[in-house]
Amino acid sequence: MDRKMSPHTALVHLLEQGSVALPVMLFTEYKRLGLSEGEVMLLLHILIFAEKEGTPFPTVSQLEERMSVSSDQVVRWLQSLVRGGFLQIEEAVEPGGIRSERYSLSPLLQQLAASYLEREVKASTEETEEETYQTLFSLFEQEFGRPLSPMECETLTQWLDEDGHSEELILAALREAVFCGKVSFRYIDRILLEWQRNHIRTPEEAVEHSRRFRQKGILYQDKKLEKNTDSFSLYNWVNQN
């Protein structure tokens, strides 16, 4: 024999049955979209009217009854939501040819999805950039055999962010400096500057450019070997003391 539920249990059961599914992204993205808390609450009331009460186009008076603001404020919010592309008023044709209107939240959902994806892409990009910095810092410290100074870290960041050199090209310049036995930021900076002047964009182009320079240097060295064998530099564009 079933026992009668207590009023409290019955009320809880009623609340459970009367719940409505809300898009979580509405709460995580509304600030980024420029929506106020009042506008979000108004959207929730419109959603509940449509899904739970079969009223797809509640009147301003109906909305005002459930909110702690005036009808004028409700109207202003409705106008703002429509202008901002978060709410749309659609026409529907009922059986018998009767025309009616309803609110559509599809524009809101589209903007929420776009905002979420933009945030995810930005976070992924920032994470990738952070990994790039860490990788470069580690490789430079490994080749230099010591931690980088704050100024060297700033220079490395500048190569990436301001000068627009790719991670691969910076590493190619580092390898070239190591090969030449001149591991210094000044030397690497001059290599990158020379590559930039010659429109070198990839490590492969850098390798070919460096090979041509060495070939010219070797030929020049052979001709001047008897006069001055110590003045030859593998990189003619770098004259570091």
DOROBA-200209 format. One record per residue: residue number from 0; residue in three letters; x, y, z of N, C-alpha, C, O, CB in turn. Coordinates in steps of 0.1 Angstrom, whole numbers. Glycine has a CB too. Example, Ala and Ser with C-alpha at 12.3 -4.5 7.8 and 13.67 -1.06 7.14 Angstrom:
BEGIN
{0 "ALA" {132 -57 78} {123 -45 78} {132 -33 78} {142 -33 85} {113 -45 90}}
{1 "SER" {128 -22 71} {137 -11 71} {129 0 79} {134 11 80} {141 -6 57}}
//
This chain:
BEGIN
{0 "MET" {9 -12 0} {0 0 0} {9 12 0} {18 14 9} {-10 0 12}}
{1 "ASP" {7 21 -10} {15 33 -11} {11 43 0} {-1 46 2} {13 39 -25}}
{2 "ARG" {21 48 6} {19 59 16} {18 72 8} {24 75 -2} {30 59 26}}
{3 "LYS" {10 81 14} {8 94 8} {21 102 10} {27 102 21} {-4 102 14}}
{4 "MET" {26 110 -1} {38 118 1} {35 130 9} {24 135 9} {43 122 -13}}
{5 "SER" {45 134 17} {43 146 25} {43 158 15} {48 157 4} {55 147 35}}
{6 "PRO" {38 169 20} {37 181 11} {51 185 6} {53 190 -5} {31 193 19}}
{7 "HIS" {61 184 15} {75 188 11} {80 179 0} {86 184 -10} {84 187 23}}
{8 "THR" {78 165 1} {82 156 -9} {75 158 -22} {81 157 -33} {80 142 -4}}
{9 "ALA" {62 161 -21} {54 164 -33} {59 176 -40} {59 176 -52} {39 165 -29}}
{10 "LEU" {62 186 -32} {67 199 -38} {81 196 -45} {83 201 -56} {69 209 -28}}
{11 "VAL" {89 188 -39} {102 185 -45} {100 177 -58} {107 180 -68} {111 177 -35}}
{12 "HIS" {91 168 -57} {88 160 -69} {83 169 -81} {86 167 -92} {77 149 -66}}
{13 "LEU" {74 179 -77} {69 188 -87} {80 196 -93} {80 199 -105} {58 197 -80}}
{14 "LEU" {89 201 -84} {101 208 -89} {109 200 -99} {114 206 -109} {109 213 -78}}
{15 "GLU" {111 187 -96} {119 179 -105} {112 177 -118} {119 177 -129} {121 165 -98}}
{16 "GLN" {99 175 -118} {92 174 -130} {91 186 -139} {90 186 -151} {78 169 -127}}
{17 "GLY" {92 198 -132} {91 210 -139} {104 217 -142} {104 229 -146} {83 220 -130}}
{18 "SER" {115 210 -142} {127 216 -145} {128 218 -161} {121 212 -168} {139 207 -141}}
{19 "VAL" {137 227 -164} {139 230 -179} {154 229 -182} {162 234 -173} {133 243 -182}}
{20 "ALA" {158 224 -193} {172 223 -197} {176 237 -202} {170 243 -211} {174 213 -208}}
{21 "LEU" {187 242 -196} {193 255 -200} {207 253 -206} {214 245 -201} {193 264 -188}}
{22 "PRO" {210 260 -216} {223 259 -222} {234 265 -212} {233 276 -208} {224 267 -235}}
{23 "VAL" {243 256 -208} {253 260 -199} {262 272 -204} {266 281 -197} {263 249 -196}}
{24 "MET" {263 272 -218} {271 283 -224} {265 296 -222} {272 307 -223} {273 280 -239}}
{25 "LEU" {252 297 -219} {246 310 -217} {252 316 -204} {253 328 -204} {230 308 -215}}
{26 "PHE" {255 308 -195} {261 313 -182} {276 316 -183} {281 325 -176} {258 304 -171}}
{27 "THR" {282 308 -192} {297 310 -193} {301 321 -203} {312 326 -203} {303 297 -196}}
{28 "GLU" {292 324 -212} {295 332 -224} {288 346 -224} {292 355 -231} {293 325 -236}}
{29 "TYR" {277 347 -216} {269 359 -217} {277 372 -215} {274 383 -221} {257 359 -208}}
{30 "LYS" {287 372 -206} {294 384 -203} {303 388 -215} {304 400 -218} {304 382 -191}}
{31 "ARG" {309 378 -222} {317 380 -234} {308 386 -245} {313 394 -253} {324 368 -238}}
{32 "LEU" {296 382 -245} {287 387 -256} {281 401 -252} {274 407 -261} {275 377 -258}}
{33 "GLY" {283 406 -240} {278 419 -237} {264 419 -231} {258 430 -231} {279 428 -248}}
{34 "LEU" {259 408 -227} {246 407 -222} {246 410 -207} {255 406 -200} {240 393 -224}}
{35 "SER" {236 417 -202} {235 420 -188} {227 408 -181} {221 400 -187} {227 433 -185}}
{36 "GLU" {228 408 -167} {221 398 -160} {206 399 -162} {199 389 -163} {224 399 -145}}
{37 "GLY" {201 411 -163} {187 413 -165} {182 408 -179} {172 401 -180} {183 428 -165}}
{38 "GLU" {190 410 -189} {187 404 -202} {187 389 -202} {179 383 -209} {197 410 -213}}
{39 "VAL" {197 384 -195} {198 369 -195} {185 363 -188} {180 353 -192} {210 365 -187}}
{40 "MET" {181 370 -177} {169 365 -169} {157 366 -178} {148 358 -178} {167 373 -156}}
{41 "LEU" {156 377 -186} {145 378 -195} {144 367 -205} {134 362 -209} {145 392 -202}}
{42 "LEU" {156 364 -211} {157 353 -220} {152 340 -214} {146 331 -220} {171 351 -226}}
{43 "LEU" {156 337 -201} {152 325 -195} {137 325 -193} {131 314 -195} {159 324 -181}}
{44 "HIS" {131 336 -190} {116 336 -188} {110 333 -202} {100 326 -202} {111 350 -183}}
{45 "ILE" {115 339 -212} {109 336 -226} {111 321 -229} {102 315 -235} {116 345 -236}}
{46 "LEU" {122 315 -225} {124 301 -228} {114 292 -220} {109 283 -225} {139 297 -224}}
{47 "ILE" {112 296 -208} {103 288 -199} {88 290 -204} {81 280 -204} {104 293 -185}}
{48 "PHE" {85 302 -208} {71 304 -213} {69 295 -225} {58 289 -227} {69 319 -217}}
{49 "ALA" {79 294 -234} {77 286 -246} {78 271 -244} {69 264 -249} {88 290 -256}}
{50 "GLU" {87 266 -236} {89 252 -234} {80 246 -224} {75 234 -226} {103 249 -230}}
{51 "LYS" {76 253 -213} {68 247 -203} {54 251 -202} {45 245 -196} {75 250 -190}}
{52 "GLU" {51 263 -208} {37 268 -207} {31 270 -221} {19 274 -221} {38 281 -200}}
{53 "GLY" {37 266 -231} {31 267 -244} {28 281 -249} {18 283 -256} {19 258 -245}}
{54 "THR" {36 290 -244} {33 304 -248} {46 309 -255} {55 315 -249} {30 313 -235}}
{55 "PRO" {46 308 -268} {59 311 -276} {61 326 -277} {72 331 -281} {58 305 -289}}
{56 "PHE" {50 334 -274} {51 349 -276} {45 356 -264} {34 362 -265} {45 354 -289}}
{57 "PRO" {51 355 -252} {45 361 -240} {45 376 -242} {54 382 -248} {53 357 -227}}
{58 "THR" {34 382 -236} {33 397 -237} {42 403 -227} {48 397 -218} {18 401 -234}}
{59 "VAL" {44 417 -229} {52 424 -219} {46 423 -205} {54 423 -195} {53 439 -224}}
{60 "SER" {33 423 -204} {27 423 -191} {30 409 -184} {33 409 -172} {12 425 -192}}
{61 "GLN" {29 399 -192} {33 385 -186} {47 385 -181} {50 379 -171} {30 374 -197}}
{62 "LEU" {56 390 -189} {70 390 -185} {72 399 -173} {80 396 -164} {79 395 -197}}
{63 "GLU" {65 411 -173} {67 420 -161} {62 414 -148} {68 416 -138} {59 433 -164}}
{64 "GLU" {52 406 -149} {46 399 -137} {57 391 -130} {56 389 -118} {34 391 -140}}
{65 "ARG" {66 385 -137} {76 376 -132} {90 382 -129} {99 376 -124} {78 364 -141}}
{66 "MET" {91 395 -132} {104 402 -131} {102 414 -122} {91 419 -120} {110 406 -144}}
{67 "SER" {113 417 -115} {112 429 -106} {116 442 -112} {123 450 -106} {122 426 -94}}
{68 "VAL" {112 443 -125} {114 456 -132} {101 460 -139} {92 453 -139} {126 454 -143}}
{69 "SER" {101 473 -143} {89 478 -149} {88 473 -164} {97 467 -170} {90 493 -150}}
{70 "SER" {76 475 -169} {73 471 -183} {82 479 -193} {86 473 -203} {58 473 -186}}
{71 "ASP" {85 491 -189} {93 499 -198} {107 493 -199} {113 492 -210} {95 514 -193}}
{72 "GLN" {112 488 -188} {125 481 -188} {125 468 -196} {134 465 -203} {130 479 -174}}
{73 "VAL" {114 461 -194} {113 449 -202} {113 452 -217} {119 445 -225} {99 441 -198}}
{74 "VAL" {106 462 -221} {106 466 -235} {119 470 -240} {124 466 -251} {96 478 -237}}
{75 "ARG" {127 478 -232} {140 482 -236} {149 470 -237} {157 469 -247} {146 491 -225}}
{76 "TRP" {148 460 -228} {156 448 -229} {153 440 -242} {161 435 -249} {155 439 -217}}
{77 "LEU" {140 439 -245} {135 432 -256} {141 438 -269} {146 432 -278} {120 431 -257}}
{78 "GLN" {140 451 -270} {145 459 -281} {160 457 -283} {165 455 -294} {142 474 -280}}
{79 "SER" {167 457 -271} {182 455 -272} {186 441 -276} {195 440 -284} {188 458 -258}}
{80 "LEU" {178 431 -272} {181 418 -276} {179 415 -291} {186 408 -297} {173 408 -268}}
{81 "VAL" {168 421 -296} {165 420 -310} {176 427 -318} {181 422 -328} {151 426 -313}}
{82 "ARG" {179 439 -314} {189 447 -322} {203 440 -321} {211 440 -331} {191 461 -316}}
{83 "GLY" {206 434 -310} {219 427 -308} {220 414 -315} {230 407 -315} {222 426 -294}}
{84 "GLY" {209 409 -321} {209 396 -328} {209 384 -318} {213 373 -321} {222 395 -336}}
{85 "PHE" {203 386 -306} {201 375 -297} {187 370 -297} {185 358 -292} {205 380 -283}}
{86 "LEU" {178 377 -301} {164 373 -301} {157 377 -314} {160 388 -320} {156 380 -289}}
{87 "GLN" {149 369 -319} {142 371 -332} {127 369 -331} {123 359 -324} {148 363 -343}}
{88 "ILE" {119 377 -337} {105 376 -337} {101 369 -350} {103 375 -361} {97 389 -335}}
{89 "GLU" {95 358 -350} {91 351 -362} {76 350 -363} {69 350 -353} {97 336 -362}}
{90 "GLU" {72 349 -376} {57 347 -378} {55 332 -381} {62 326 -388} {53 356 -390}}
{91 "ALA" {44 328 -376} {40 314 -378} {25 313 -383} {17 322 -379} {42 305 -365}}
{92 "VAL" {22 303 -390} {8 302 -395} {2 289 -389} {7 278 -391} {8 300 -411}}
{93 "GLU" {-8 292 -381} {-14 281 -374} {-24 274 -383} {-28 279 -393} {-21 286 -361}}
{94 "PRO" {-29 262 -379} {-40 255 -387} {-52 264 -388} {-56 271 -379} {-44 242 -380}}
{95 "GLY" {-57 265 -400} {-68 274 -403} {-63 287 -409} {-71 296 -411} {-76 276 -391}}
{96 "GLY" {-50 289 -411} {-45 301 -417} {-43 312 -407} {-41 324 -411} {-54 305 -428}}
{97 "ILE" {-44 310 -394} {-43 320 -384} {-28 323 -382} {-20 314 -380} {-49 316 -371}}
{98 "ARG" {-25 336 -383} {-11 340 -382} {-8 344 -367} {-16 350 -360} {-8 352 -391}}
{99 "SER" {4 340 -363} {8 343 -349} {23 346 -349} {30 344 -359} {5 331 -340}}
{100 "GLU" {28 351 -338} {42 355 -337} {48 347 -325} {41 342 -316} {44 370 -334}}
{101 "ARG" {61 345 -326} {68 338 -315} {82 343 -315} {88 348 -324} {67 322 -318}}
{102 "TYR" {88 341 -303} {102 344 -301} {110 332 -305} {107 321 -302} {105 349 -286}}
{103 "SER" {121 335 -312} {131 325 -315} {144 328 -308} {150 339 -309} {133 323 -330}}
{104 "LEU" {150 318 -301} {163 320 -295} {174 314 -303} {186 313 -298} {162 313 -281}}
{105 "SER" {171 310 -315} {182 305 -324} {194 314 -326} {205 310 -325} {176 301 -337}}
{106 "PRO" {191 327 -328} {202 337 -329} {211 337 -317} {223 338 -318} {197 351 -332}}
{107 "LEU" {205 336 -305} {213 335 -293} {222 323 -292} {234 324 -289} {203 335 -280}}
{108 "LEU" {216 311 -296} {224 299 -296} {236 300 -306} {247 295 -303} {215 287 -299}}
{109 "GLN" {233 306 -317} {244 307 -327} {255 316 -321} {267 313 -323} {238 313 -340}}
{110 "GLN" {252 327 -315} {262 336 -309} {269 329 -298} {281 331 -296} {256 349 -305}}
{111 "LEU" {262 321 -290} {269 314 -279} {279 304 -284} {290 303 -279} {258 307 -270}}
{112 "ALA" {275 297 -295} {284 287 -301} {296 294 -307} {308 289 -305} {277 279 -311}}
{113 "ALA" {294 305 -313} {305 312 -320} {315 318 -309} {327 317 -310} {300 324 -328}}
{114 "SER" {309 323 -298} {317 328 -287} {326 317 -280} {337 319 -277} {309 335 -277}}
{115 "TYR" {319 306 -278} {326 295 -272} {338 290 -281} {349 287 -276} {316 283 -269}}
{116 "LEU" {335 288 -294} {346 283 -303} {357 293 -304} {369 289 -304} {340 281 -316}}
{117 "GLU" {354 306 -304} {364 317 -304} {373 316 -292} {385 317 -293} {358 330 -306}}
{118 "ARG" {367 314 -280} {374 313 -268} {383 301 -268} {394 302 -263} {365 313 -256}}
{119 "GLU" {378 290 -273} {386 278 -273} {398 279 -282} {409 274 -279} {377 266 -277}}
{120 "VAL" {395 285 -294} {406 287 -304} {417 296 -298} {429 294 -299} {401 293 -317}}
{121 "LYS" {413 307 -291} {422 316 -285} {430 309 -274} {442 311 -273} {414 328 -279}}
{122 "ALA" {423 301 -266} {430 294 -255} {441 284 -261} {452 283 -256} {420 287 -246}}
{123 "SER" {436 277 -272} {445 268 -278} {458 275 -284} {469 270 -283} {438 260 -289}}
{124 "THR" {455 287 -290} {466 294 -296} {476 299 -285} {488 298 -287} {460 306 -304}}
{125 "GLU" {470 304 -274} {479 309 -264} {487 298 -258} {498 300 -254} {470 316 -253}}
{126 "GLU" {481 286 -257} {488 274 -251} {499 270 -261} {510 267 -256} {478 263 -249}}
{127 "THR" {496 271 -274} {506 267 -284} {518 277 -283} {530 274 -284} {500 267 -298}}
{128 "GLU" {514 290 -282} {525 301 -281} {533 299 -269} {546 300 -269} {518 315 -281}}
{129 "GLU" {527 295 -258} {534 293 -245} {544 281 -247} {555 282 -242} {525 291 -234}}
{130 "GLU" {539 271 -253} {548 259 -256} {559 263 -265} {571 258 -263} {540 248 -262}}
{131 "THR" {557 272 -275} {567 276 -284} {578 284 -276} {590 281 -278} {562 285 -295}}
{132 "TYR" {574 293 -268} {583 300 -260} {592 291 -251} {604 292 -250} {576 311 -251}}
{133 "GLN" {585 282 -244} {592 273 -235} {602 264 -243} {614 262 -238} {582 264 -228}}
{134 "THR" {598 259 -255} {607 251 -263} {620 259 -267} {631 254 -266} {600 246 -275}}
{135 "LEU" {617 271 -272} {628 280 -276} {638 283 -265} {650 282 -266} {623 293 -283}}
{136 "PHE" {632 287 -253} {640 291 -242} {649 279 -238} {661 280 -235} {631 295 -230}}
{137 "SER" {643 267 -238} {650 255 -234} {662 252 -243} {673 249 -239} {641 243 -233}}
{138 "LEU" {659 253 -256} {669 250 -266} {681 260 -266} {692 257 -267} {663 249 -280}}
{139 "PHE" {677 273 -264} {687 283 -263} {696 281 -250} {708 283 -251} {681 297 -263}}
{140 "GLU" {689 279 -239} {697 276 -227} {706 264 -228} {717 264 -223} {687 275 -215}}
{141 "GLN" {701 254 -235} {709 242 -237} {722 245 -246} {733 241 -242} {701 231 -244}}
{142 "GLU" {720 253 -256} {732 257 -265} {741 267 -258} {753 266 -260} {727 262 -278}}
{143 "PHE" {735 276 -250} {743 286 -243} {750 280 -231} {760 286 -226} {735 298 -240}}
{144 "GLY" {744 269 -226} {750 263 -214} {747 271 -201} {755 269 -191} {764 261 -215}}
{145 "ARG" {737 279 -201} {734 287 -189} {719 292 -191} {714 292 -202} {744 299 -188}}
{146 "PRO" {713 297 -180} {700 303 -181} {701 316 -189} {711 323 -188} {694 306 -167}}
{147 "LEU" {690 320 -196} {690 332 -203} {688 344 -194} {680 343 -184} {679 332 -214}}
{148 "SER" {693 355 -197} {691 367 -190} {678 373 -193} {672 370 -204} {703 378 -192}}
{149 "PRO" {672 382 -185} {659 388 -188} {660 395 -201} {650 395 -209} {655 398 -177}}
{150 "MET" {671 402 -205} {672 409 -217} {672 399 -229} {666 402 -240} {684 418 -218}}
{151 "GLU" {678 388 -227} {679 378 -238} {665 372 -240} {661 369 -251} {689 367 -235}}
{152 "CYS" {658 370 -229} {644 365 -230} {635 375 -238} {627 371 -246} {638 362 -216}}
{153 "GLU" {637 388 -235} {630 398 -242} {633 398 -256} {624 400 -265} {633 412 -235}}
{154 "THR" {646 397 -260} {650 396 -274} {643 385 -281} {639 386 -292} {665 396 -275}}
{155 "LEU" {643 373 -275} {638 361 -281} {623 363 -283} {617 359 -294} {640 349 -272}}
{156 "THR" {616 369 -273} {602 372 -275} {599 382 -286} {590 381 -294} {596 377 -262}}
{157 "GLN" {608 392 -287} {607 402 -298} {609 396 -312} {601 400 -321} {617 413 -296}}
{158 "TRP" {618 387 -313} {619 380 -326} {606 373 -330} {603 374 -342} {631 369 -325}}
{159 "LEU" {599 368 -321} {587 361 -324} {575 371 -326} {568 370 -337} {583 351 -313}}
{160 "ASP" {573 380 -317} {561 388 -317} {562 400 -325} {553 404 -332} {558 392 -303}}
{161 "GLU" {574 407 -325} {575 420 -332} {581 418 -346} {576 424 -356} {583 429 -324}}
{162 "ASP" {592 410 -347} {599 409 -359} {592 398 -368} {594 398 -381} {613 405 -357}}
{163 "GLY" {584 390 -362} {576 380 -370} {584 368 -375} {580 361 -385} {570 387 -382}}
{164 "HIS" {596 365 -369} {603 353 -373} {597 341 -368} {592 341 -356} {618 354 -368}}
{165 "SER" {596 330 -376} {590 318 -371} {600 311 -362} {612 313 -361} {587 309 -383}}
{166 "GLU" {594 302 -354} {602 294 -345} {612 286 -352} {624 285 -348} {593 284 -337}}
{167 "GLU" {609 280 -364} {618 272 -372} {630 280 -377} {641 275 -377} {611 266 -383}}
{168 "LEU" {627 293 -381} {638 301 -386} {647 306 -375} {659 307 -377} {632 313 -393}}
{169 "ILE" {642 308 -363} {650 312 -352} {659 300 -348} {671 302 -345} {641 316 -339}}
{170 "LEU" {654 288 -348} {662 277 -345} {673 274 -355} {684 270 -352} {653 264 -343}}
{171 "ALA" {669 277 -368} {679 276 -379} {690 286 -376} {702 283 -379} {673 278 -392}}
{172 "ALA" {687 298 -372} {697 308 -369} {706 304 -358} {718 306 -357} {691 322 -367}}
{173 "LEU" {700 298 -348} {707 293 -336} {717 282 -340} {729 282 -336} {698 288 -325}}
{174 "ARG" {713 273 -349} {721 262 -353} {733 268 -362} {744 263 -361} {714 252 -362}}
{175 "GLU" {730 278 -370} {740 284 -378} {751 291 -369} {763 290 -372} {734 295 -388}}
{176 "ALA" {746 298 -358} {756 304 -349} {764 294 -342} {776 296 -340} {748 313 -339}}
{177 "VAL" {758 283 -338} {766 272 -332} {776 266 -342} {787 264 -338} {756 261 -327}}
{178 "PHE" {772 264 -354} {781 259 -364} {793 269 -366} {804 264 -368} {774 257 -377}}
{179 "CYS" {790 282 -366} {801 291 -368} {809 294 -355} {819 301 -356} {795 304 -373}}
{180 "GLY" {805 288 -344} {812 290 -332} {811 304 -326} {819 308 -318} {827 287 -334}}
{181 "LYS" {800 310 -329} {797 324 -324} {783 324 -318} {774 330 -323} {798 335 -335}}
{182 "VAL" {782 318 -306} {768 317 -300} {766 329 -291} {770 330 -280} {768 304 -291}}
{183 "SER" {759 339 -297} {755 351 -290} {743 356 -297} {740 354 -308} {767 361 -291}}
{184 "PHE" {735 363 -289} {722 369 -294} {725 379 -304} {717 381 -314} {714 375 -282}}
{185 "ARG" {736 387 -303} {739 397 -313} {742 390 -326} {737 395 -337} {751 405 -308}}
{186 "TYR" {749 380 -326} {752 372 -339} {740 367 -345} {738 368 -357} {763 361 -336}}
{187 "ILE" {732 360 -337} {719 354 -342} {710 365 -347} {703 363 -358} {712 346 -331}}
{188 "ASP" {709 376 -341} {701 387 -345} {705 392 -359} {697 395 -367} {701 399 -335}}
{189 "ARG" {718 393 -361} {723 397 -374} {720 387 -385} {718 391 -397} {738 400 -374}}
{190 "ILE" {721 374 -382} {717 364 -391} {703 365 -395} {699 365 -407} {720 350 -385}}
{191 "LEU" {694 367 -385} {680 368 -388} {677 381 -397} {668 381 -405} {672 369 -375}}
{192 "LEU" {684 392 -394} {682 404 -401} {687 402 -416} {680 407 -425} {690 415 -395}}
{193 "GLU" {698 395 -418} {702 392 -432} {692 384 -439} {690 386 -451} {716 386 -431}}
{194 "TRP" {687 374 -432} {677 365 -439} {665 373 -442} {658 371 -453} {674 353 -430}}
{195 "GLN" {661 382 -433} {649 390 -436} {651 399 -448} {642 400 -456} {645 398 -423}}
{196 "ARG" {663 405 -449} {666 413 -460} {665 406 -474} {662 411 -484} {679 420 -459}}
{197 "ASN" {669 393 -473} {669 385 -485} {656 376 -487} {656 367 -495} {681 376 -485}}
{198 "HIS" {646 380 -479} {633 373 -480} {634 358 -477} {627 350 -484} {627 376 -493}}
{199 "ILE" {642 354 -468} {643 340 -464} {632 337 -454} {631 344 -444} {657 337 -458}}
{200 "ARG" {624 327 -457} {612 325 -449} {612 311 -443} {605 308 -433} {600 326 -458}}
{201 "THR" {620 302 -448} {619 288 -443} {633 283 -440} {643 289 -445} {613 278 -453}}
{202 "PRO" {635 273 -431} {648 268 -428} {655 263 -440} {667 264 -441} {647 257 -418}}
{203 "GLU" {648 257 -450} {654 252 -462} {660 263 -470} {671 262 -475} {643 244 -470}}
{204 "GLU" {653 274 -471} {659 286 -478} {671 291 -471} {681 296 -477} {648 297 -480}}
{205 "ALA" {671 291 -457} {682 296 -449} {694 287 -451} {705 292 -453} {678 296 -434}}
{206 "VAL" {692 274 -452} {703 265 -454} {710 267 -468} {722 268 -469} {699 250 -453}}
{207 "GLU" {702 269 -478} {707 272 -491} {714 285 -492} {725 286 -498} {695 271 -502}}
{208 "HIS" {708 295 -485} {714 308 -485} {728 308 -478} {738 314 -483} {705 319 -478}}
{209 "SER" {729 301 -467} {741 299 -460} {752 291 -468} {764 295 -468} {739 292 -446}}
{210 "ARG" {747 281 -475} {756 273 -483} {763 282 -494} {775 281 -497} {749 261 -490}}
{211 "ARG" {755 290 -500} {760 299 -511} {771 309 -505} {781 312 -511} {749 307 -518}}
{212 "PHE" {768 314 -493} {777 323 -486} {790 316 -483} {801 321 -485} {771 328 -474}}
{213 "ARG" {789 303 -479} {802 296 -475} {810 293 -488} {822 294 -488} {798 283 -468}}
{214 "GLN" {803 290 -499} {810 287 -511} {817 300 -516} {829 299 -521} {800 282 -522}}
{215 "LYS" {811 311 -515} {817 324 -519} {829 326 -510} {839 331 -514} {807 335 -519}}
{216 "GLY" {827 323 -497} {838 326 -487} {850 317 -490} {861 322 -489} {833 324 -473}}
{217 "ILE" {848 305 -493} {859 295 -496} {866 300 -508} {879 300 -508} {853 281 -498}}
{218 "LEU" {859 304 -519} {866 309 -531} {874 321 -528} {885 323 -532} {856 311 -542}}
{219 "TYR" {868 330 -520} {875 342 -516} {887 339 -508} {898 346 -509} {866 352 -508}}
{220 "GLN" {886 329 -499} {897 326 -490} {909 320 -498} {920 323 -495} {892 316 -479}}
{221 "ASP" {905 312 -508} {916 306 -517} {924 316 -524} {936 315 -525} {910 296 -527}}
{222 "LYS" {917 327 -529} {924 337 -536} {933 346 -527} {944 350 -531} {914 346 -543}}
{223 "LYS" {929 347 -515} {936 356 -506} {944 348 -495} {948 354 -485} {926 366 -499}}
{224 "LEU" {945 336 -497} {951 327 -487} {965 332 -483} {968 332 -471} {952 313 -492}}
{225 "GLU" {973 336 -492} {987 340 -489} {988 353 -482} {997 356 -475} {995 340 -502}}
{226 "LYS" {978 362 -485} {978 375 -479} {973 376 -465} {979 382 -456} {970 385 -488}}
{227 "ASN" {961 369 -462} {956 370 -449} {946 359 -447} {935 359 -451} {948 384 -447}}
{228 "THR" {951 349 -440} {943 337 -438} {934 338 -425} {925 330 -423} {952 325 -436}}
{229 "ASP" {937 348 -417} {929 350 -404} {917 359 -406} {909 359 -397} {938 354 -393}}
{230 "SER" {916 366 -417} {906 376 -418} {893 370 -423} {882 377 -423} {910 387 -427}}
{231 "PHE" {893 358 -428} {881 352 -434} {870 349 -424} {873 343 -413} {885 339 -442}}
{232 "SER" {858 352 -427} {846 349 -418} {836 341 -426} {833 344 -438} {840 362 -412}}
{233 "LEU" {831 331 -420} {821 322 -427} {809 331 -431} {803 328 -442} {817 311 -419}}
{234 "TYR" {805 340 -423} {794 349 -426} {799 363 -429} {802 370 -419} {783 348 -415}}
{235 "ASN" {799 367 -442} {803 380 -445} {795 391 -439} {799 403 -438} {804 382 -460}}
{236 "TRP" {782 388 -436} {773 399 -432} {774 401 -417} {768 410 -411} {758 396 -435}}
{237 "VAL" {782 393 -410} {783 394 -395} {797 398 -392} {807 390 -395} {779 381 -388}}
{238 "ASN" {799 410 -387} {813 414 -384} {813 417 -369} {814 429 -364} {817 427 -392}}
{239 "GLN" {813 406 -361} {813 408 -347} {827 407 -341} {835 399 -346} {804 397 -340}}
{240 "ASN" {831 416 -333} {844 416 -327} {846 405 -317} {856 404 -311} {847 430 -320}}
//
